């Protein structure tokens, strides 16, 4: 081990560690691609599995130094904090119930955290984590990756500039079909933990994809939720968590909304959609056609705004990589969150360094609200779909 005063890298890549994301994992690979897409990060250490042998094998596949492949995240945080060349940030890509304990040890070790959503599996843990982030002074980035899409950034800019007028109606939906049958009974890893309340938390589809739809609606409109009414259902027999959610939303200021999240809707893959309607016009965006944004000024023909095309603003251009007409989507959206995180980490290195105002990423505050949304949905549904304060 190389110990001593830690090196704060200058212009080179930020040293990154990873917790989870080993063999058989899905989201870990996505994070690794996103982290290296712009050359901002280099993966140098990992506790890639709770199984030490699988962790070691996963690290070997990724070409990590065996000395920096750890059997636990506690061991990793302690060792890396002592190294001159120790990690500067860690990506946490475990099942939900491990987000809080892993984030805790790295924040306490003085290491920035980049964490997959939802923030935690319970609101109590989410609130404890928010307090710890504030106390630590370290950055906490939550990877709600859809906020990184260029046309989502443009939609947010249009709403903020008043092009839609006063917002009246917001509709968000995220239907999938992959859990239409009891896939978790087959031993499929992703299905198994996402339908297990001990690992996922109290929300099934609500916590897994409903939080994405809710976060997207909040990010684009800037509206604050006042209360909700939720009807959650587990349609597949024997499934302990919801696989379908219908939620009515009342926002502060008078706007109304609806949210549908389902993992039992045959014919839908990742059909995240957002529609926003105001006094002057409306917007429509679909994740499966991410480079297109439809804008309809009231009383005028519908207009198609494309990423990199005429009418796309600076907010979209800043997070675009390729010329118009070349598809950008899921991986690039994730990479934009990592790129924003890198800008924030580099600013934090400098004494008195200020982060540019146009750098935007979801924080621990967004994460707490997301978990509060899930728990409010569960509480409302348990009370026969009663209106419930967030």
C-alpha angles and dihedrals in degrees: 000000000000108000133179136075111355119249116235102209115231118203096342128097119293112253108245134192128192134214113201123351098112130136113336094017122123108194096046091067091049091053092049092052091046093048094054100036094094096029091247097123138036121199109230106156141024150177089201100173141015084234105078094209093050089046090054093047092047092050091051091052089053093047096244120161105263088226088063097047105100134199094218138017090238090059090046095051093048095047098042093048088060096049123097087219095036123147118283095199137017130211113215111204102160129121111290099263092064097052095087100046093044095046090048096058094045095047089049088051090055096253125137116242131222109185136185119236143297096050095228139338094254137036091232091059091044092056092047090051092051091054091049093050090054092047094047096050088218127132120259117194121187114204103228085154098189089072086067096062112112096228091047087056089049092049089052090050092051093051092046092050092054099247090136094042118217110355114242109163133028123184122184127175137173114182125175132168105205095105096047087117128036095275092161090069089064092063094251103162100220094046092045098058097034091058095043113094091205090062104024102037129230096318127071114180086358093061098034102048106354088072089056092053092046094047091049092052091049094045095052099039102032088218120148119225117235103180142341143205116214136188109191124185137185099207095175110082114246095018110130097200131057119270095184132040134184113189132181115205133205114192127201109264095036106284116138130211148182129210128191123187121176138163094183101063108116113220095032122104109169101336100166109167136175129195122183124185127189140168092275104036150318141260131209127189132173124195092216089058096036099163093059127080120180117211123185117187107205111271093010135096119276113266127210114216114191131198106267092005133112112304097021108129137220094271090062094040094054092061098039122102107181136047119270115284094036108106119246121180146123102006093041091049089055090046091054090058089051091047091052089048089053091052090050093048092049090049090049091055092064118077105246090003114164126212117230112255093235093060105104131178136149113267138196088275091061088048094053090050091050092054090045088053092053094048092046089052092051092046093048094048091049088056093055093269097310120175107263131191115238 
